Amino acid sequence: MEPLKQSAEAIREIAKEKDLADALEEGGCDLETVRNIIQGRQLPTDLRAKVWKIALNVVGKGDSLASWDGSLDLPEQSIIHKDCQELVDQLSVPEEEKSVLLLDIESVITFYCKSRNVKYSSCLGWIYLLKPLVHLHLTRSDLYNCFYAIMNKFIPRDCFMKGRPFHLFRLLLQYHEPELCSFLDTKKMTPDSYALNWLGSLFSYYCSAEVTQAIWDGYLQQADPFFIYFLMLIILVNAKDVIIAQESDKEEMIKFLETSPANLDLEDIEDLFSLAQYYCSKTPASFRKDNNSLFGSSLLGLKDDDTDLSQALCLAVSVSEILQANQQQGEGVRFFVVDCRPAEQYNAGHLSTAFHLDSDLMLQNPSEFAQSVKSLLEAQKQSIESGSIAGGEHLCFMGSGREEEDMYMNMVLAHFLQKNKEYVSIAKGGFMALQQHLADINVEGPENGYGHWIASTSGSRSSINSSVDGDSPNGSSDGKGVKSLVNKMTVALKTKSVNVKEKVISFIENTSTPVDRIPFNIPWPDRASLERHVSSSDRVGKPYRGVKPVFSIGDEEEYDTDEIDSSSMSDDDRKEVVNIQTWTNKPDVKYNFPCNEVKENGHMFPSHLLVTATHMYCLREIPSRKGLAYIQSRQALNSVVKITSKKKHPELITFKYGNSNTSGIEILAVERYLIPNAGDATKAIKQQIMKVLDALES
């Protein structure tokens, strides 16, 4: 059976070659047609010249050397002649053809130097770029046009020691292989020390003629100059174990790395390209888009890039890509955005899918920072598993965009990189760039659907926009009965009167209680009107001046009709989804009481009452998703005005929340729970409430 398979494969190959030959013979064949026929296979030797000329877009180009007088008189002409002679001596061509070939090669290099005003140097590696082209037996005109096209399109600008292309490659290596990057950094083995001739010769410096042709067959068909970076990356990744295990000195290791492409065989090329494609698909598009000036004509490169890649902490991603990436379906790069700004800035306005990590905690409270990082990674995992629009393997850190403010964020970034966390990037320009981008794309008004990207964290639904509905940003459900989830984390909210550190790790549906949308016609940034976090002058259920806080515990009469069932105000698919164990293990959770939430209609839902220093949370278990729960309610302890129990059913506890003012108590919400050992629970909750009230009075 095996010979039959091989025979069938051979027949298919012959058919493909004939199709390609026919297409080329007919004329007018473009690169797309060639790609569809070849489908990544190695090109037939007799058709390679035609295909490469199509890929390099030089078909029908005139003779650029026609107007040149042919003078070989550059100051460095002797070096050019010597290098060209060495190349010709390596080629297996008849002796009588060598002199003509030598003149062609020397003319191509000399004319290129003169026309581009470039000084020749042997270390540029141009001879090795010409080597695969010479094997095609091109005319001098075609040889020059192909060489020029390769130099212009595929060799990056500043391809020399300490050049920008190598700083970019290090960032790519760090993004995918942080451990290997860190190891090479410690050894002070920068990419230009081993990869200068990889990039400068497109591997022809070290690879055999056959392997080089196979690599160029695939690379030129890709028509993507950046693809060479991923081929280089795979060669490094392939040598990773050997590199890290080696105990030789730096020079030997560099030599080993530098010559590693020489080990490639023809049968390796297919795997090399497949793996490169995979890594390419796992790389943010900003890697290309923000570095386009590396390739192409010098006129396009005249625009100076103000980012010094040698000083970059990690790969930068544009805010436009962040917004688009998590809206796309299927595979591709998806970001888990981590907002590292201080809590007050985050509260004033943030990307609605962003998870908050207060970078100040790293120095101020290392243990809490460590817990926050743990929670962050757990939240990232949950968001991916739940199919949330906020979920993504790729961690992207967002600062304010102001250098002095982002110092702590950079420390957090460095922390993740030191832990060898892969797929770590930074949002280019920070939140300021996000604001500007949204303003730019929103010129036609808020109706175009971008208003939902910004949210503010507050205790009230009506402070900014009370008319939001439960739709997800893309207006669709994920098909599992749970709409797209949005991740939020409020870390270390501080007040002037009470130093409260809350860590609320949650997946917040777009319209859940603590989140208000900012309509996009609000001027940026109106912080005074947007901020809505706990402060001494603005507190849910605050006591009025001169009015003592009202709080009581007692029996509930059967005829008590003071009913407002706050938990029925919103649907399950609009609530936050959290991991129960993660929440109960949080350091700021003082008590956890398993219970049943009781609705007015008698329905009971297995739940957990969690009590922190300042708040009480109800987590309602999700039957179909073991270990996960909705955050059914979040109430400030200082808004509890009454706790009552039924005489006949002492375990049925009612909590009433409201405001106390000069005219009495205004009940705003009522919740009922069936709590085993209710006496212990109410005693603990009462003690915590009294602590809060004492703090308020003092």
Salt bridges, closest charged atoms under 4 A:
GLU9 OE1 - ARG12 NH2 2.92
GLU13 OE2 - ARG41 NE 2.77
ASP22 OD2 - LYS18 NZ 3.04
GLU32 OE1 - ARG35 NH2 2.96
ASP73 OD1 - LYS114 NZ 2.62
GLU86 OE2 - LYS82 NZ 3.31
GLU95 OE1 - LYS98 NZ 3.86
GLU106 OE1 - HIS81 ND1 2.79
ASP142 OD2 - LYS53 NZ 2.98
GLU177 OE1 - LYS240 NZ 2.94
GLU179 OE1 - LYS240 NZ 3.42
ASP185 OD2 - ARG170 NH2 2.74
ASP217 OD2 - ARG48 NH2 2.86
ASP224 OD2 - ARG288 NH2 2.55
ASP290 OD2 - LYS428 NZ 3.98
ASP305 OD2 - ARG164 NH2 2.99
ASP339 OD2 - ARG341 NH2 2.81
GLU393 OE1 - LYS282 NZ 2.98
GLU405 OE2 - ARG402 NE 2.97
ASP471 OD1 - LYS483 NZ 3.91
GLU502 OE2 - HIS615 ND1 2.64
GLU502 OE1 - ARG634 NH2 3.49
ASP538 OD2 - ARG532 NH1 3.59
GLU556 OE2 - LYS646 NZ 4.00
GLU556 OE2 - ARG672 NH2 3.19
GLU558 OE1 - LYS646 NZ 3.99
ASP560 OD2 - LYS656 NZ 2.73
GLU563 OE2 - ARG672 NH2 2.52
ASP572 OD1 - ARG620 NH1 3.21
GLU597 OE1 - ARG620 NH2 3.20
GLU621 OE2 - HIS608 NE2 3.01
